[in-house]
Amino acid sequence: MKSAKIGKRTLGAEVSLVSGKGIWVLVGEREYFLAAEEYPWFAQAKVAEVMNLELLGKGHLRWPDLDVDLEVESLEYPERYPLVYR
């Protein structure tokens, strides 16, 4: 008996690791680190809230339990998206 081929990955984004220093987010084939000091919304959140991540469209990440939205492009090019207004 031959096993079936493994199917395509259907999950577009997921939180792969949560730590006190930040979270690792896997989007497609790329992984991004969101440091707790730069993304304070996740520091006080429950792990279940951080793990509940949605990928809307090609480049929009949403954490509905935390009311946090981020563009994937802002993770790829953080210098284009300052988190603090100067």
DSSP file (Angstrom, degrees, kcal/mol; ACC not computed):
  #  RESIDUE AA STRUCTURE BP1 BP2  ACC     N-H-->O    O-->H-N    N-H-->O    O-->H-N    TCO  KAPPA ALPHA  PHI   PSI    X-CA   Y-CA   Z-CA
    1    1 A M              0   0    0      0, 0.0     2,-0.4     0, 0.0     0, 0.0   0.000 360.0 360.0 360.0 135.6    0.0    0.0    0.0
    2    2 A K        -     0   0    0      1,-0.0     2,-0.1     0, 0.0     0, 0.0  -0.857 360.0-123.3-106.6 136.2    1.3    3.4   -1.0
    3    3 A S        -     0   0    0     -2,-0.4     3,-0.1     1,-0.1     2,-0.1  -0.442  31.6-106.5 -74.0 149.4    0.7    6.5    1.1
    4    4 A A        -     0   0    0     -2,-0.1    -1,-0.1     1,-0.1     2,-0.1  -0.382  42.4 -94.9 -70.4 153.8   -1.0    9.5   -0.5
    5    5 A K        -     0   0    0      1,-0.1     2,-0.2    -2,-0.1    -1,-0.1  -0.393  44.1-101.3 -67.4 146.4    1.2   12.5   -1.3
    6    6 A I        -     0   0    0      1,-0.1    -1,-0.1    -2,-0.1     3,-0.1  -0.516  44.4-126.9 -68.3 134.3    1.2   15.2    1.2
    7    7 A G        -     0   0    0     -2,-0.2    -1,-0.1     1,-0.2     2,-0.1  -0.084  32.3 -73.7 -76.7 177.8   -1.1   18.1    0.1
    8    8 A K        -     0   0    0      1,-0.1     2,-0.4     2,-0.0    -1,-0.2  -0.386  53.3-101.1 -69.6 149.0   -0.3   21.7   -0.3
    9    9 A R        -     0   0    0      1,-0.2    -1,-0.1    -3,-0.1    -3,-0.0  -0.586  37.1-175.2 -70.6 127.9    0.0   23.8    2.8
   10   10 A T        +     0   0    0     -2,-0.4     2,-0.6    -3,-0.0    -1,-0.2   0.656  55.4  91.2-102.1 -18.3   -3.3   25.7    3.3
   11   11 A L        -     0   0    0      1,-0.2    17,-0.2    17,-0.0     3,-0.1  -0.695  54.0-169.7 -83.2 120.1   -2.4   27.8    6.3
   12   12 A G        +     0   0    0     -2,-0.6    16,-2.1     1,-0.2     2,-0.3   0.774  68.4  12.8 -81.9 -27.2   -1.1   31.1    5.0
   13   13 A A  E     +A   27   0A   0     14,-0.2     2,-0.3    40,-0.2    14,-0.2  -0.997  63.7 165.1-150.8 145.1    0.2   32.5    8.4
   14   14 A E  E     -A   26   0A   0     12,-2.3    12,-3.4    -2,-0.3     2,-0.7  -0.989  39.7-112.8-156.5 153.2    0.8   31.1   11.8
   15   15 A V  E     -A   25   0A   0     36,-0.4    10,-0.3    -2,-0.3     3,-0.1  -0.815  31.3-177.8 -85.9 119.8    2.5   32.0   15.1
   16   16 A S  E     +     0   0A   0      8,-2.2     2,-0.3    -2,-0.7     9,-0.2   0.703  63.4  12.7 -95.8 -21.2    5.3   29.5   15.4
   17   17 A L  E     -A   24   0A   0      7,-1.2     7,-2.6     2,-0.0     2,-0.4  -0.965  54.8-163.8-157.8 138.5    6.8   30.6   18.7
   18   18 A V  E     +A   23   0A   0     -2,-0.3     2,-0.3     5,-0.2     5,-0.2  -0.991  24.9 154.9-122.4 128.4    5.8   32.8   21.7
   19   19 A S  E >   -A   22   0A   0      3,-2.6     3,-0.7    -2,-0.4    -2,-0.0  -0.882  57.6 -97.9-141.3 174.5    8.4   33.9   24.2
   20   20 A G  T 3  S+     0   0    0     -2,-0.3     3,-0.1     1,-0.2    16,-0.0   0.701 122.5  54.7 -67.2 -19.3    9.0   36.7   26.6
   21   21 A K  T 3  S-     0   0    0      1,-0.3    15,-2.7    15,-0.1    16,-0.4   0.656 124.4 -75.1 -88.1 -18.4   11.2   38.4   24.1
   22   22 A G  E <   -AB  19  35A   0     -3,-0.7    -3,-2.6    13,-0.3     2,-0.3  -0.981  52.1 -71.0 154.4-164.4    8.6   38.4   21.3
   23   23 A I  E     -AB  18  34A   0     11,-2.0    11,-3.2    -2,-0.3     2,-0.5  -0.943  24.7-137.7-129.5 151.4    6.8   36.2   18.8
   24   24 A W  E     -AB  17  33A   0     -7,-2.6    -8,-2.2    -2,-0.3    -7,-1.2  -0.932  21.0-165.0-106.0 129.0    7.8   34.4   15.6
   25   25 A V  E     -AB  15  32A   0      7,-3.0     7,-2.8    -2,-0.5     2,-0.6  -0.965   7.5-152.9-119.4 127.7    5.3   34.6   12.8
   26   26 A L  E     +AB  14  31A   0    -12,-3.4   -12,-2.3    -2,-0.5     2,-0.5  -0.885  14.1 179.7-100.8 120.5    5.5   32.3    9.7
   27   27 A V  E >   -AB  13  30A   0      3,-3.2     3,-2.3    -2,-0.6     2,-0.4  -0.955  64.8 -50.6-122.8 110.1    3.9   33.8    6.6
   28   28 A G  T 3  S-     0   0    0    -16,-2.1   -17,-0.0    -2,-0.5   -14,-0.0  -0.501 123.0 -22.1  61.9-121.4    4.1   31.4    3.6
   29   29 A E  T 3  S+     0   0    0     -2,-0.4     2,-0.3    -3,-0.1    -1,-0.3   0.410 123.4  86.0 -99.2  -0.1    7.8   30.4    3.5
   30   30 A R  E <   -B   27   0A   0     -3,-2.3    -3,-3.2     2,-0.0     2,-0.4  -0.797  60.0-153.8-107.5 145.5    9.1   33.4    5.4
   31   31 A E  E     -B   26   0A   0     -2,-0.3     2,-0.4    -5,-0.2    -5,-0.2  -0.945   9.4-166.4-118.8 139.7    9.4   33.8    9.2
   32   32 A Y  E     -B   25   0A   0     -7,-2.8    -7,-3.0    -2,-0.4     2,-0.5  -0.948  13.6-141.1-126.4 143.3    9.5   37.1   11.0
   33   33 A F  E     -B   24   0A   0     -2,-0.4     2,-0.7    -9,-0.2    -9,-0.2  -0.916   9.9-163.6-104.4 126.3   10.4   38.0   14.6
   34   34 A L  E     -B   23   0A   0    -11,-3.2   -11,-2.0    -2,-0.5     2,-0.1  -0.900  18.6-142.4-109.5 101.7    8.2   40.6   16.3
   35   35 A A  E >>  -B   22   0A   0     -2,-0.7     4,-2.2   -13,-0.2     3,-0.8  -0.361  11.1-130.1 -66.9 139.5   10.2   41.8   19.4
   36   36 A A  T 34 S+     0   0    0    -15,-2.7     7,-0.3     1,-0.3   -14,-0.2   0.835 107.6  55.7 -59.5 -34.7    8.1   42.5   22.5
   37   37 A E  T 34 S+     0   0    0    -16,-0.4    -1,-0.3     1,-0.2   -15,-0.1   0.791 114.9  38.2 -71.2 -26.3    9.7   46.0   22.9
   38   38 A E  T <4 S+     0   0    0     -3,-0.8    -2,-0.2     1,-0.2    -1,-0.2   0.709 125.6  36.9 -94.1 -23.5    8.7   47.0   19.4
   39   39 A Y    ><  +     0   0    0     -4,-2.2     3,-1.6     1,-0.1     4,-0.4  -0.656  67.8 169.5-127.5  73.2    5.3   45.3   19.3
   40   40 A P  G >>  +     0   0    0      0, 0.0     4,-0.7     0, 0.0     3,-0.6   0.637  62.6  81.4 -66.0 -14.4    4.0   45.8   22.9
   41   41 A W  G 34 S+     0   0    0      1,-0.2     4,-0.1     2,-0.2     3,-0.1   0.793  95.7  45.3 -61.2 -27.1    0.5   44.6   22.1
   42   42 A F  G X4 S+     0   0    0     -3,-1.6     3,-0.6     1,-0.2    -1,-0.2   0.670  93.5  78.8 -90.9 -18.1    1.6   41.0   22.4
   43   43 A A  T <4 S+     0   0    0     -3,-0.6    -1,-0.2    -4,-0.4    -2,-0.2   0.864 105.3  29.5 -62.4 -39.8    3.6   41.3   25.6
   44   44 A Q  T 3< S+     0   0    0     -4,-0.7    -1,-0.2    -3,-0.1    -2,-0.1   0.384  99.3 109.9-101.5   2.3    0.6   41.3   28.0
   45   45 A A  S <  S-     0   0    0     -3,-0.6     2,-0.1    -4,-0.1    -3,-0.1  -0.382  74.6-105.5 -79.4 156.0   -1.6   39.1   25.8
   46   46 A K     >  -     0   0    0      1,-0.1     4,-2.0    -2,-0.1     3,-0.4  -0.487  30.1-117.1 -73.4 150.3   -2.6   35.5   26.5
   47   47 A V  H  > S+     0   0    0      1,-0.2     4,-2.6     2,-0.2     5,-0.2   0.893 115.8  55.4 -58.0 -41.1   -0.9   32.9   24.4
   48   48 A A  H  > S+     0   0    0      1,-0.2     4,-1.0     2,-0.2    -1,-0.2   0.865 107.2  50.3 -61.0 -36.1   -4.2   31.8   22.9
   49   49 A E  H  4 S+     0   0    0     -3,-0.4    16,-0.3     2,-0.2    17,-0.2   0.886 112.1  46.7 -69.1 -39.1   -4.9   35.4   21.8
   50   50 A V  H  < S+     0   0    0     -4,-2.0    -2,-0.2     1,-0.2    -1,-0.2   0.876 110.4  53.2 -69.8 -37.5   -1.5   35.7   20.2
   51   51 A M  H  < S+     0   0    0     -4,-2.6     2,-1.7    -5,-0.2   -36,-0.4   0.729  86.1  89.2 -71.0 -22.0   -1.9   32.3   18.5
   52   52 A N     <  +     0   0    0     -4,-1.0    13,-0.4    -5,-0.2     2,-0.4  -0.586  61.9 156.6 -81.0  86.7   -5.2   33.4   16.9
   53   53 A L        -     0   0    0     -2,-1.7     2,-0.4    10,-0.2    10,-0.2  -0.915  24.4-165.9-118.5 137.9   -3.8   34.9   13.7
   54   54 A E  E     -C   62   0B   0      8,-2.8     8,-2.6    -2,-0.4     2,-0.6  -0.943  14.1-144.9-121.7 145.0   -5.5   35.4   10.4
   55   55 A L  E     -C   61   0B   0     -2,-0.4     2,-0.6     6,-0.2     6,-0.2  -0.950  18.0-167.4-106.9 114.0   -4.0   36.2    7.0
   56   56 A L  E  >  -C   60   0B   0      4,-3.5     4,-1.2    -2,-0.6     3,-0.4  -0.901  59.5 -29.1-103.9 120.6   -6.4   38.5    5.1
   57   57 A G  T  4 S-     0   0    0     -2,-0.6     3,-0.0     1,-0.2     0, 0.0  -0.333 107.8 -49.1  68.4-157.8   -5.5   38.8    1.5
   58   58 A K  T  4 S+     0   0    0      1,-0.1    -1,-0.2     3,-0.0     3,-0.0   0.771 133.6  16.4 -84.3 -26.3   -1.9   38.4    0.5
   59   59 A G  T  4 S+     0   0    0     -3,-0.4    13,-2.6    13,-0.1     2,-0.5   0.157  92.3 102.0-140.2  26.3   -0.3   40.7    3.0
   60   60 A H  E  <  -CD  56  71B   0     -4,-1.2    -4,-3.5    11,-0.2     2,-0.4  -0.947  45.0-165.1-121.0 115.9   -2.6   41.6    5.9
   61   61 A L  E     -CD  55  70B   0      9,-3.4     9,-2.4    -2,-0.5     2,-0.4  -0.803   9.4-173.0 -98.3 138.6   -2.1   40.0    9.3
   62   62 A R  E     -CD  54  69B   0     -8,-2.6    -8,-2.8    -2,-0.4     7,-0.2  -0.995  22.4-167.0-137.9 131.5   -4.9   40.2   11.9
   63   63 A W  E >>> - D   0  68B   0      5,-3.0     5,-1.6    -2,-0.4     4,-1.1  -0.880  14.0-173.3-109.1  92.7   -5.1   39.2   15.5
   64   64 A P  T 345S+     0   0    0      0, 0.0     3,-0.2     0, 0.0    -1,-0.1   0.824  79.9  55.9 -62.3 -34.0   -8.9   39.5   16.1
   65   65 A D  T 345S+     0   0    0    -13,-0.4   -15,-0.1   -16,-0.3   -16,-0.1   0.765 118.1  34.7 -68.9 -23.6   -8.7   38.9   19.8
   66   66 A L  T <45S-     0   0    0     -3,-1.1    -1,-0.2   -17,-0.2     3,-0.1   0.471 103.3-126.0-107.1  -6.0   -6.2   41.7   20.3
   67   67 A D  T  <5 +     0   0    0     -4,-1.1     2,-0.4    -3,-0.2    -2,-0.1   0.918  61.3 145.0  55.4  46.4   -7.6   44.1   17.6
   68   68 A V  E   < -D   63   0B   0     -5,-1.6    -5,-3.0     2,-0.0     2,-0.4  -0.958  27.2-177.2-117.6 132.3   -4.1   44.2   16.0
   69   69 A D  E     +D   62   0B   0     -2,-0.4     2,-0.3    -7,-0.2    -7,-0.2  -0.992   3.7 175.9-128.1 136.3   -3.5   44.5   12.3
   70   70 A L  E     -D   61   0B   0     -9,-2.4    -9,-3.4    -2,-0.4     2,-0.4  -0.996  26.9-129.6-138.4 144.5   -0.1   44.5   10.5
   71   71 A E  E >>  -D   60   0B   0     -2,-0.3     3,-0.9   -11,-0.2     4,-0.7  -0.772  17.8-135.4 -88.1 137.1    0.9   44.6    6.9
   72   72 A V  H >> S+     0   0    0    -13,-2.6     4,-1.8    -2,-0.4     3,-1.2   0.866 106.1  62.8 -59.2 -36.1    3.5   41.9    6.0
   73   73 A E  H 3> S+     0   0    0    -14,-0.4     4,-2.8     1,-0.3    -1,-0.3   0.842  95.7  58.9 -58.9 -33.5    5.3   44.6    4.1
   74   74 A S  H <4 S+     0   0    0     -3,-0.9    -1,-0.3     1,-0.2     7,-0.2   0.759 106.9  47.8 -68.8 -23.0    5.9   46.5    7.4
   75   75 A L  H << S+     0   0    0     -3,-1.2    -2,-0.2    -4,-0.7    -1,-0.2   0.818 114.3  45.7 -82.2 -33.8    7.7   43.4    8.7
   76   76 A E  H  < S+     0   0    0     -4,-1.8    -2,-0.2     1,-0.2    -3,-0.2   0.871 129.6  23.4 -74.0 -38.1    9.8   43.0    5.6
   77   77 A Y    ><  +     0   0    0     -4,-2.8     3,-1.8    -5,-0.2     4,-0.4  -0.603  68.2 165.6-129.3  69.7   10.7   46.7    5.4
   78   78 A P  G >  S+     0   0    0      0, 0.0     3,-1.3     0, 0.0    -1,-0.1   0.782  72.2  67.9 -61.1 -27.0   10.3   48.2    9.0
   79   79 A E  G 3  S+     0   0    0      1,-0.3    -5,-0.1    -3,-0.1    -2,-0.0   0.756  97.3  54.3 -65.1 -22.0   12.2   51.3    8.1
   80   80 A R  G <  S+     0   0    0     -3,-1.8    -1,-0.3     1,-0.2    -6,-0.1   0.635 111.0  47.2 -82.2 -14.9    9.3   52.3    5.8
   81   81 A Y  S <  S-     0   0    0     -3,-1.3    -1,-0.2    -4,-0.4     2,-0.1  -0.660  75.6-164.9-130.3  76.1    6.8   52.0    8.6
   82   82 A P        -     0   0    0      0, 0.0    -3,-0.1     0, 0.0     3,-0.0  -0.395  11.1-152.6 -63.9 136.3    8.0   53.7   11.8
   83   83 A L  S    S+     0   0    0      1,-0.1     2,-0.5    -2,-0.1     0, 0.0   0.655  81.1  53.7 -83.1 -16.5    6.0   52.6   14.8
   84   84 A V  S    S-     0   0    0      2,-0.0     2,-0.3     0, 0.0    -1,-0.1  -0.978  83.9-129.4-123.5 128.5    6.5   55.8   16.7
   85   85 A Y              0   0    0     -2,-0.5    -2,-0.0     1,-0.1     0, 0.0  -0.565 360.0 360.0 -74.2 134.2    5.8   59.2   15.2
   86   86 A R              0   0    0     -2,-0.3    -1,-0.1    -4,-0.0    -2,-0.0   0.389 360.0 360.0-108.3 360.0    8.7   61.6   15.5
